[in-house]
């Protein structure tokens, strides 16, 4: 029989994968057929950063790469570039997870927001460097702004629907391992 800690980790990993697949599906639906509308937020990015800052064990690097590589193929972006940038950003946050545990939410939001903007600028710069067609800068900035506004909603939904919260300093799991 599987121990409860492992079952919980894999349940959350499956939930993250399912949420990302559902987000990709709904983004593909032709709900807004008018041209020139407001770009939607990158909820997958906000979800990834929120979950990595709360419980890094639930979102391993291989899962992040797999989800965002799948999204690159589905949304016809250059394969691997956005996946690599998101992985680097998530690992940056994972390395600072102990520090961010004690940060109030506005500072966490600012840290995630600055990282999102850095990733967007790096993505645009790399696309320009390799002369790959890229979205207009204004559209990319609007999308990132929408993602920044959506981040608190994603954090609140993750807490209310999945019970995902930051580990308290010194908190241990059922096996006595520090979180």
PyMOL commands that place a pseudoatom at each C-alpha (Angstrom):
pseudoatom trace, name=CA, resn=UNK, resi=1, chain=A, elem=C, hetatm=0, pos=[0.000, 0.000, 0.000]
pseudoatom trace, name=CA, resn=UNK, resi=2, chain=A, elem=C, hetatm=0, pos=[1.187, 3.506, -0.730]
pseudoatom trace, name=CA, resn=UNK, resi=3, chain=A, elem=C, hetatm=0, pos=[1.983, 5.678, 2.236]
pseudoatom trace, name=CA, resn=UNK, resi=4, chain=A, elem=C, hetatm=0, pos=[-0.229, 8.772, 2.666]
pseudoatom trace, name=CA, resn=UNK, resi=5, chain=A, elem=C, hetatm=0, pos=[2.571, 11.287, 2.050]
pseudoatom trace, name=CA, resn=UNK, resi=6, chain=A, elem=C, hetatm=0, pos=[3.465, 9.797, -1.332]
pseudoatom trace, name=CA, resn=UNK, resi=7, chain=A, elem=C, hetatm=0, pos=[-0.195, 9.472, -2.287]
pseudoatom trace, name=CA, resn=UNK, resi=8, chain=A, elem=C, hetatm=0, pos=[-0.798, 13.118, -1.404]
pseudoatom trace, name=CA, resn=UNK, resi=9, chain=A, elem=C, hetatm=0, pos=[2.192, 14.300, -3.439]
pseudoatom trace, name=CA, resn=UNK, resi=10, chain=A, elem=C, hetatm=0, pos=[1.131, 12.307, -6.495]
pseudoatom trace, name=CA, resn=UNK, resi=11, chain=A, elem=C, hetatm=0, pos=[-2.480, 13.439, -6.121]
pseudoatom trace, name=CA, resn=UNK, resi=12, chain=A, elem=C, hetatm=0, pos=[-1.397, 17.069, -6.224]
pseudoatom trace, name=CA, resn=UNK, resi=13, chain=A, elem=C, hetatm=0, pos=[0.899, 16.386, -9.168]
pseudoatom trace, name=CA, resn=UNK, resi=14, chain=A, elem=C, hetatm=0, pos=[-2.012, 14.821, -11.051]
pseudoatom trace, name=CA, resn=UNK, resi=15, chain=A, elem=C, hetatm=0, pos=[-4.224, 17.774, -10.085]
pseudoatom trace, name=CA, resn=UNK, resi=16, chain=A, elem=C, hetatm=0, pos=[-1.617, 20.226, -11.407]
pseudoatom trace, name=CA, resn=UNK, resi=17, chain=A, elem=C, hetatm=0, pos=[-1.342, 18.308, -14.667]
pseudoatom trace, name=CA, resn=UNK, resi=18, chain=A, elem=C, hetatm=0, pos=[-5.125, 18.122, -14.988]
pseudoatom trace, name=CA, resn=UNK, resi=19, chain=A, elem=C, hetatm=0, pos=[-5.519, 21.840, -14.306]
pseudoatom trace, name=CA, resn=UNK, resi=20, chain=A, elem=C, hetatm=0, pos=[-2.890, 22.728, -16.897]
pseudoatom trace, name=CA, resn=UNK, resi=21, chain=A, elem=C, hetatm=0, pos=[-4.513, 20.441, -19.469]
pseudoatom trace, name=CA, resn=UNK, resi=22, chain=A, elem=C, hetatm=0, pos=[-7.905, 22.015, -18.775]
pseudoatom trace, name=CA, resn=UNK, resi=23, chain=A, elem=C, hetatm=0, pos=[-6.430, 25.517, -19.087]
pseudoatom trace, name=CA, resn=UNK, resi=24, chain=A, elem=C, hetatm=0, pos=[-4.836, 24.596, -22.425]
pseudoatom trace, name=CA, resn=UNK, resi=25, chain=A, elem=C, hetatm=0, pos=[-8.140, 23.139, -23.624]
pseudoatom trace, name=CA, resn=UNK, resi=26, chain=A, elem=C, hetatm=0, pos=[-10.140, 26.240, -22.702]
pseudoatom trace, name=CA, resn=UNK, resi=27, chain=A, elem=C, hetatm=0, pos=[-7.534, 28.502, -24.253]
pseudoatom trace, name=CA, resn=UNK, resi=28, chain=A, elem=C, hetatm=0, pos=[-7.936, 26.602, -27.532]
pseudoatom trace, name=CA, resn=UNK, resi=29, chain=A, elem=C, hetatm=0, pos=[-11.706, 27.009, -27.591]
pseudoatom trace, name=CA, resn=UNK, resi=30, chain=A, elem=C, hetatm=0, pos=[-12.921, 29.721, -29.986]
pseudoatom trace, name=CA, resn=UNK, resi=31, chain=A, elem=C, hetatm=0, pos=[-14.724, 31.719, -27.298]
pseudoatom trace, name=CA, resn=UNK, resi=32, chain=A, elem=C, hetatm=0, pos=[-13.619, 35.147, -28.522]
pseudoatom trace, name=CA, resn=UNK, resi=33, chain=A, elem=C, hetatm=0, pos=[-13.769, 35.346, -32.304]
pseudoatom trace, name=CA, resn=UNK, resi=34, chain=A, elem=C, hetatm=0, pos=[-13.225, 39.088, -32.631]
pseudoatom trace, name=CA, resn=UNK, resi=35, chain=A, elem=C, hetatm=0, pos=[-9.804, 40.361, -33.626]
pseudoatom trace, name=CA, resn=UNK, resi=36, chain=A, elem=C, hetatm=0, pos=[-7.782, 42.795, -31.538]
pseudoatom trace, name=CA, resn=UNK, resi=37, chain=A, elem=C, hetatm=0, pos=[-9.259, 41.930, -28.160]
pseudoatom trace, name=CA, resn=UNK, resi=38, chain=A, elem=C, hetatm=0, pos=[-7.522, 41.989, -24.821]
pseudoatom trace, name=CA, resn=UNK, resi=39, chain=A, elem=C, hetatm=0, pos=[-5.102, 39.052, -24.446]
pseudoatom trace, name=CA, resn=UNK, resi=40, chain=A, elem=C, hetatm=0, pos=[-5.897, 36.620, -21.683]
pseudoatom trace, name=CA, resn=UNK, resi=41, chain=A, elem=C, hetatm=0, pos=[-3.567, 35.946, -18.761]
pseudoatom trace, name=CA, resn=UNK, resi=42, chain=A, elem=C, hetatm=0, pos=[-1.071, 33.105, -18.733]
pseudoatom trace, name=CA, resn=UNK, resi=43, chain=A, elem=C, hetatm=0, pos=[-2.826, 31.245, -15.935]
pseudoatom trace, name=CA, resn=UNK, resi=44, chain=A, elem=C, hetatm=0, pos=[-0.537, 28.216, -16.323]
pseudoatom trace, name=CA, resn=UNK, resi=45, chain=A, elem=C, hetatm=0, pos=[2.450, 30.414, -15.437]
pseudoatom trace, name=CA, resn=UNK, resi=46, chain=A, elem=C, hetatm=0, pos=[0.665, 31.931, -12.433]
pseudoatom trace, name=CA, resn=UNK, resi=47, chain=A, elem=C, hetatm=0, pos=[-0.448, 28.479, -11.285]
pseudoatom trace, name=CA, resn=UNK, resi=48, chain=A, elem=C, hetatm=0, pos=[3.076, 27.099, -11.598]
pseudoatom trace, name=CA, resn=UNK, resi=49, chain=A, elem=C, hetatm=0, pos=[4.647, 29.939, -9.631]
pseudoatom trace, name=CA, resn=UNK, resi=50, chain=A, elem=C, hetatm=0, pos=[1.939, 29.823, -6.946]
pseudoatom trace, name=CA, resn=UNK, resi=51, chain=A, elem=C, hetatm=0, pos=[2.325, 26.078, -6.443]
pseudoatom trace, name=CA, resn=UNK, resi=52, chain=A, elem=C, hetatm=0, pos=[6.148, 26.181, -6.490]
pseudoatom trace, name=CA, resn=UNK, resi=53, chain=A, elem=C, hetatm=0, pos=[6.146, 28.886, -3.813]
pseudoatom trace, name=CA, resn=UNK, resi=54, chain=A, elem=C, hetatm=0, pos=[3.688, 26.971, -1.642]
pseudoatom trace, name=CA, resn=UNK, resi=55, chain=A, elem=C, hetatm=0, pos=[4.681, 23.318, -2.015]
pseudoatom trace, name=CA, resn=UNK, resi=56, chain=A, elem=C, hetatm=0, pos=[7.663, 22.758, -4.329]
pseudoatom trace, name=CA, resn=UNK, resi=57, chain=A, elem=C, hetatm=0, pos=[7.451, 18.962, -4.025]
pseudoatom trace, name=CA, resn=UNK, resi=58, chain=A, elem=C, hetatm=0, pos=[4.077, 19.015, -5.775]
pseudoatom trace, name=CA, resn=UNK, resi=59, chain=A, elem=C, hetatm=0, pos=[5.517, 20.536, -8.966]
pseudoatom trace, name=CA, resn=UNK, resi=60, chain=A, elem=C, hetatm=0, pos=[8.775, 18.785, -9.936]
pseudoatom trace, name=CA, resn=UNK, resi=61, chain=A, elem=C, hetatm=0, pos=[10.946, 20.186, -12.739]
pseudoatom trace, name=CA, resn=UNK, resi=62, chain=A, elem=C, hetatm=0, pos=[10.105, 17.329, -15.132]
pseudoatom trace, name=CA, resn=UNK, resi=63, chain=A, elem=C, hetatm=0, pos=[6.386, 18.063, -14.765]
pseudoatom trace, name=CA, resn=UNK, resi=64, chain=A, elem=C, hetatm=0, pos=[6.950, 21.772, -15.430]
pseudoatom trace, name=CA, resn=UNK, resi=65, chain=A, elem=C, hetatm=0, pos=[8.975, 21.028, -18.558]
pseudoatom trace, name=CA, resn=UNK, resi=66, chain=A, elem=C, hetatm=0, pos=[6.445, 18.475, -19.797]
pseudoatom trace, name=CA, resn=UNK, resi=67, chain=A, elem=C, hetatm=0, pos=[3.462, 20.766, -19.295]
pseudoatom trace, name=CA, resn=UNK, resi=68, chain=A, elem=C, hetatm=0, pos=[5.043, 23.830, -20.863]
pseudoatom trace, name=CA, resn=UNK, resi=69, chain=A, elem=C, hetatm=0, pos=[6.620, 21.881, -23.731]
pseudoatom trace, name=CA, resn=UNK, resi=70, chain=A, elem=C, hetatm=0, pos=[3.172, 20.476, -24.495]
pseudoatom trace, name=CA, resn=UNK, resi=71, chain=A, elem=C, hetatm=0, pos=[1.817, 24.032, -24.369]
pseudoatom trace, name=CA, resn=UNK, resi=72, chain=A, elem=C, hetatm=0, pos=[4.562, 25.211, -26.742]
pseudoatom trace, name=CA, resn=UNK, resi=73, chain=A, elem=C, hetatm=0, pos=[3.499, 22.607, -29.283]
pseudoatom trace, name=CA, resn=UNK, resi=74, chain=A, elem=C, hetatm=0, pos=[-0.230, 23.225, -28.834]
pseudoatom trace, name=CA, resn=UNK, resi=75, chain=A, elem=C, hetatm=0, pos=[-0.002, 27.026, -29.013]
pseudoatom trace, name=CA, resn=UNK, resi=76, chain=A, elem=C, hetatm=0, pos=[2.550, 26.919, -31.869]
pseudoatom trace, name=CA, resn=UNK, resi=77, chain=A, elem=C, hetatm=0, pos=[5.317, 28.716, -30.012]
pseudoatom trace, name=CA, resn=UNK, resi=78, chain=A, elem=C, hetatm=0, pos=[9.005, 27.947, -30.593]
pseudoatom trace, name=CA, resn=UNK, resi=79, chain=A, elem=C, hetatm=0, pos=[9.344, 24.535, -28.919]
pseudoatom trace, name=CA, resn=UNK, resi=80, chain=A, elem=C, hetatm=0, pos=[11.177, 24.581, -25.640]
pseudoatom trace, name=CA, resn=UNK, resi=81, chain=A, elem=C, hetatm=0, pos=[11.970, 28.276, -25.265]
pseudoatom trace, name=CA, resn=UNK, resi=82, chain=A, elem=C, hetatm=0, pos=[9.080, 29.226, -22.991]
pseudoatom trace, name=CA, resn=UNK, resi=83, chain=A, elem=C, hetatm=0, pos=[9.350, 25.851, -21.231]
pseudoatom trace, name=CA, resn=UNK, resi=84, chain=A, elem=C, hetatm=0, pos=[13.022, 26.526, -20.466]
pseudoatom trace, name=CA, resn=UNK, resi=85, chain=A, elem=C, hetatm=0, pos=[12.348, 30.058, -19.253]
pseudoatom trace, name=CA, resn=UNK, resi=86, chain=A, elem=C, hetatm=0, pos=[9.495, 28.928, -16.995]
pseudoatom trace, name=CA, resn=UNK, resi=87, chain=A, elem=C, hetatm=0, pos=[11.670, 26.118, -15.625]
pseudoatom trace, name=CA, resn=UNK, resi=88, chain=A, elem=C, hetatm=0, pos=[14.455, 28.594, -14.834]
pseudoatom trace, name=CA, resn=UNK, resi=89, chain=A, elem=C, hetatm=0, pos=[11.953, 30.917, -13.155]
pseudoatom trace, name=CA, resn=UNK, resi=90, chain=A, elem=C, hetatm=0, pos=[10.378, 28.098, -11.150]
pseudoatom trace, name=CA, resn=UNK, resi=91, chain=A, elem=C, hetatm=0, pos=[13.773, 26.856, -10.004]
pseudoatom trace, name=CA, resn=UNK, resi=92, chain=A, elem=C, hetatm=0, pos=[14.706, 30.407, -9.011]
pseudoatom trace, name=CA, resn=UNK, resi=93, chain=A, elem=C, hetatm=0, pos=[11.571, 30.526, -6.849]
pseudoatom trace, name=CA, resn=UNK, resi=94, chain=A, elem=C, hetatm=0, pos=[12.136, 26.991, -5.539]
pseudoatom trace, name=CA, resn=UNK, resi=95, chain=A, elem=C, hetatm=0, pos=[15.621, 27.980, -4.363]
pseudoatom trace, name=CA, resn=UNK, resi=96, chain=A, elem=C, hetatm=0, pos=[14.103, 30.904, -2.448]
pseudoatom trace, name=CA, resn=UNK, resi=97, chain=A, elem=C, hetatm=0, pos=[11.148, 28.976, -1.068]
pseudoatom trace, name=CA, resn=UNK, resi=98, chain=A, elem=C, hetatm=0, pos=[12.533, 29.033, 2.475]
pseudoatom trace, name=CA, resn=UNK, resi=99, chain=A, elem=C, hetatm=0, pos=[12.917, 32.807, 2.316]
pseudoatom trace, name=CA, resn=UNK, resi=100, chain=A, elem=C, hetatm=0, pos=[9.527, 33.376, 0.716]
pseudoatom trace, name=CA, resn=UNK, resi=101, chain=A, elem=C, hetatm=0, pos=[7.840, 31.303, 3.412]
pseudoatom trace, name=CA, resn=UNK, resi=102, chain=A, elem=C, hetatm=0, pos=[8.055, 34.248, 5.794]
pseudoatom trace, name=CA, resn=UNK, resi=103, chain=A, elem=C, hetatm=0, pos=[7.259, 36.964, 3.245]
pseudoatom trace, name=CA, resn=UNK, resi=104, chain=A, elem=C, hetatm=0, pos=[3.859, 38.642, 3.396]
pseudoatom trace, name=CA, resn=UNK, resi=105, chain=A, elem=C, hetatm=0, pos=[1.711, 38.068, 0.334]
pseudoatom trace, name=CA, resn=UNK, resi=106, chain=A, elem=C, hetatm=0, pos=[2.285, 41.498, -1.302]
pseudoatom trace, name=CA, resn=UNK, resi=107, chain=A, elem=C, hetatm=0, pos=[6.050, 40.884, -1.337]
pseudoatom trace, name=CA, resn=UNK, resi=108, chain=A, elem=C, hetatm=0, pos=[5.565, 37.360, -2.685]
pseudoatom trace, name=CA, resn=UNK, resi=109, chain=A, elem=C, hetatm=0, pos=[3.312, 38.807, -5.386]
pseudoatom trace, name=CA, resn=UNK, resi=110, chain=A, elem=C, hetatm=0, pos=[5.950, 41.423, -6.234]
pseudoatom trace, name=CA, resn=UNK, resi=111, chain=A, elem=C, hetatm=0, pos=[8.685, 38.776, -6.408]
pseudoatom trace, name=CA, resn=UNK, resi=112, chain=A, elem=C, hetatm=0, pos=[6.610, 36.557, -8.698]
pseudoatom trace, name=CA, resn=UNK, resi=113, chain=A, elem=C, hetatm=0, pos=[5.564, 39.587, -10.760]
pseudoatom trace, name=CA, resn=UNK, resi=114, chain=A, elem=C, hetatm=0, pos=[9.107, 40.819, -11.306]
pseudoatom trace, name=CA, resn=UNK, resi=115, chain=A, elem=C, hetatm=0, pos=[10.124, 37.309, -12.321]
pseudoatom trace, name=CA, resn=UNK, resi=116, chain=A, elem=C, hetatm=0, pos=[7.212, 37.091, -14.785]
pseudoatom trace, name=CA, resn=UNK, resi=117, chain=A, elem=C, hetatm=0, pos=[8.251, 40.381, -16.376]
pseudoatom trace, name=CA, resn=UNK, resi=118, chain=A, elem=C, hetatm=0, pos=[11.887, 39.224, -16.588]
pseudoatom trace, name=CA, resn=UNK, resi=119, chain=A, elem=C, hetatm=0, pos=[10.765, 36.002, -18.283]
pseudoatom trace, name=CA, resn=UNK, resi=120, chain=A, elem=C, hetatm=0, pos=[8.638, 37.941, -20.778]
pseudoatom trace, name=CA, resn=UNK, resi=121, chain=A, elem=C, hetatm=0, pos=[11.512, 40.298, -21.616]
pseudoatom trace, name=CA, resn=UNK, resi=122, chain=A, elem=C, hetatm=0, pos=[13.944, 37.368, -21.957]
pseudoatom trace, name=CA, resn=UNK, resi=123, chain=A, elem=C, hetatm=0, pos=[11.490, 35.555, -24.221]
pseudoatom trace, name=CA, resn=UNK, resi=124, chain=A, elem=C, hetatm=0, pos=[11.032, 38.607, -26.442]
pseudoatom trace, name=CA, resn=UNK, resi=125, chain=A, elem=C, hetatm=0, pos=[14.803, 39.233, -26.550]
pseudoatom trace, name=CA, resn=UNK, resi=126, chain=A, elem=C, hetatm=0, pos=[15.618, 35.639, -27.495]
pseudoatom trace, name=CA, resn=UNK, resi=127, chain=A, elem=C, hetatm=0, pos=[12.919, 35.593, -30.167]
pseudoatom trace, name=CA, resn=UNK, resi=128, chain=A, elem=C, hetatm=0, pos=[14.309, 38.846, -31.586]
pseudoatom trace, name=CA, resn=UNK, resi=129, chain=A, elem=C, hetatm=0, pos=[17.893, 37.557, -31.409]
pseudoatom trace, name=CA, resn=UNK, resi=130, chain=A, elem=C, hetatm=0, pos=[17.060, 34.510, -33.499]
pseudoatom trace, name=CA, resn=UNK, resi=131, chain=A, elem=C, hetatm=0, pos=[14.742, 36.507, -35.781]
pseudoatom trace, name=CA, resn=UNK, resi=132, chain=A, elem=C, hetatm=0, pos=[11.707, 34.413, -34.945]
pseudoatom trace, name=CA, resn=UNK, resi=133, chain=A, elem=C, hetatm=0, pos=[8.315, 36.076, -35.458]
pseudoatom trace, name=CA, resn=UNK, resi=134, chain=A, elem=C, hetatm=0, pos=[7.104, 37.331, -32.109]
pseudoatom trace, name=CA, resn=UNK, resi=135, chain=A, elem=C, hetatm=0, pos=[3.939, 38.957, -30.823]
pseudoatom trace, name=CA, resn=UNK, resi=136, chain=A, elem=C, hetatm=0, pos=[3.899, 42.745, -30.627]
pseudoatom trace, name=CA, resn=UNK, resi=137, chain=A, elem=C, hetatm=0, pos=[5.482, 44.070, -27.441]
pseudoatom trace, name=CA, resn=UNK, resi=138, chain=A, elem=C, hetatm=0, pos=[2.249, 45.788, -26.408]
pseudoatom trace, name=CA, resn=UNK, resi=139, chain=A, elem=C, hetatm=0, pos=[0.295, 42.537, -26.592]
pseudoatom trace, name=CA, resn=UNK, resi=140, chain=A, elem=C, hetatm=0, pos=[2.962, 40.692, -24.587]
pseudoatom trace, name=CA, resn=UNK, resi=141, chain=A, elem=C, hetatm=0, pos=[2.955, 43.451, -21.957]
pseudoatom trace, name=CA, resn=UNK, resi=142, chain=A, elem=C, hetatm=0, pos=[-0.845, 43.365, -21.720]
pseudoatom trace, name=CA, resn=UNK, resi=143, chain=A, elem=C, hetatm=0, pos=[-0.798, 39.596, -21.303]
pseudoatom trace, name=CA, resn=UNK, resi=144, chain=A, elem=C, hetatm=0, pos=[1.831, 39.848, -18.573]
pseudoatom trace, name=CA, resn=UNK, resi=145, chain=A, elem=C, hetatm=0, pos=[-0.173, 42.595, -16.860]
pseudoatom trace, name=CA, resn=UNK, resi=146, chain=A, elem=C, hetatm=0, pos=[-3.255, 40.386, -16.941]
pseudoatom trace, name=CA, resn=UNK, resi=147, chain=A, elem=C, hetatm=0, pos=[-1.184, 37.519, -15.518]
pseudoatom trace, name=CA, resn=UNK, resi=148, chain=A, elem=C, hetatm=0, pos=[0.041, 39.744, -12.676]
pseudoatom trace, name=CA, resn=UNK, resi=149, chain=A, elem=C, hetatm=0, pos=[-3.542, 40.739, -11.850]
pseudoatom trace, name=CA, resn=UNK, resi=150, chain=A, elem=C, hetatm=0, pos=[-4.646, 37.095, -11.999]
pseudoatom trace, name=CA, resn=UNK, resi=151, chain=A, elem=C, hetatm=0, pos=[-1.899, 35.796, -9.667]
pseudoatom trace, name=CA, resn=UNK, resi=152, chain=A, elem=C, hetatm=0, pos=[-3.731, 36.601, -6.384]
pseudoatom trace, name=CA, resn=UNK, resi=153, chain=A, elem=C, hetatm=0, pos=[-6.877, 34.941, -7.730]
pseudoatom trace, name=CA, resn=UNK, resi=154, chain=A, elem=C, hetatm=0, pos=[-4.902, 31.812, -8.614]
pseudoatom trace, name=CA, resn=UNK, resi=155, chain=A, elem=C, hetatm=0, pos=[-3.331, 31.758, -5.138]
pseudoatom trace, name=CA, resn=UNK, resi=156, chain=A, elem=C, hetatm=0, pos=[-6.744, 32.183, -3.492]
pseudoatom trace, name=CA, resn=UNK, resi=157, chain=A, elem=C, hetatm=0, pos=[-8.319, 29.476, -5.660]
pseudoatom trace, name=CA, resn=UNK, resi=158, chain=A, elem=C, hetatm=0, pos=[-5.424, 27.100, -4.941]
pseudoatom trace, name=CA, resn=UNK, resi=159, chain=A, elem=C, hetatm=0, pos=[-5.885, 27.679, -1.222]
pseudoatom trace, name=CA, resn=UNK, resi=160, chain=A, elem=C, hetatm=0, pos=[-9.675, 27.392, -1.180]
pseudoatom trace, name=CA, resn=UNK, resi=161, chain=A, elem=C, hetatm=0, pos=[-10.155, 24.560, -3.677]
pseudoatom trace, name=CA, resn=UNK, resi=162, chain=A, elem=C, hetatm=0, pos=[-7.045, 22.463, -3.019]
pseudoatom trace, name=CA, resn=UNK, resi=163, chain=A, elem=C, hetatm=0, pos=[-6.017, 23.520, 0.492]
pseudoatom trace, name=CA, resn=UNK, resi=164, chain=A, elem=C, hetatm=0, pos=[-2.627, 24.538, -0.850]
pseudoatom trace, name=CA, resn=UNK, resi=165, chain=A, elem=C, hetatm=0, pos=[-0.849, 26.845, 1.559]
pseudoatom trace, name=CA, resn=UNK, resi=166, chain=A, elem=C, hetatm=0, pos=[2.686, 27.762, 2.450]
pseudoatom trace, name=CA, resn=UNK, resi=167, chain=A, elem=C, hetatm=0, pos=[4.421, 25.437, 4.854]
pseudoatom trace, name=CA, resn=UNK, resi=168, chain=A, elem=C, hetatm=0, pos=[4.930, 27.033, 8.244]
pseudoatom trace, name=CA, resn=UNK, resi=169, chain=A, elem=C, hetatm=0, pos=[8.539, 27.378, 9.416]
pseudoatom trace, name=CA, resn=UNK, resi=170, chain=A, elem=C, hetatm=0, pos=[9.529, 24.106, 11.067]
pseudoatom trace, name=CA, resn=UNK, resi=171, chain=A, elem=C, hetatm=0, pos=[6.491, 22.206, 9.734]
pseudoatom trace, name=CA, resn=UNK, resi=172, chain=A, elem=C, hetatm=0, pos=[7.014, 18.483, 9.152]
pseudoatom trace, name=CA, resn=UNK, resi=173, chain=A, elem=C, hetatm=0, pos=[5.108, 15.907, 7.116]
pseudoatom trace, name=CA, resn=UNK, resi=174, chain=A, elem=C, hetatm=0, pos=[3.688, 12.624, 8.436]
pseudoatom trace, name=CA, resn=UNK, resi=175, chain=A, elem=C, hetatm=0, pos=[7.124, 10.982, 8.228]
pseudoatom trace, name=CA, resn=UNK, resi=176, chain=A, elem=C, hetatm=0, pos=[8.856, 13.757, 10.163]
pseudoatom trace, name=CA, resn=UNK, resi=177, chain=A, elem=C, hetatm=0, pos=[10.627, 15.315, 7.178]
pseudoatom trace, name=CA, resn=UNK, resi=178, chain=A, elem=C, hetatm=0, pos=[10.912, 19.105, 7.193]
pseudoatom trace, name=CA, resn=UNK, resi=179, chain=A, elem=C, hetatm=0, pos=[8.862, 20.855, 4.537]
for i in range(1, 179): cmd.bond("trace and resi %d" % i, "trace and resi %d" % (i + 1))
show_as sticks, trace
zoom trace
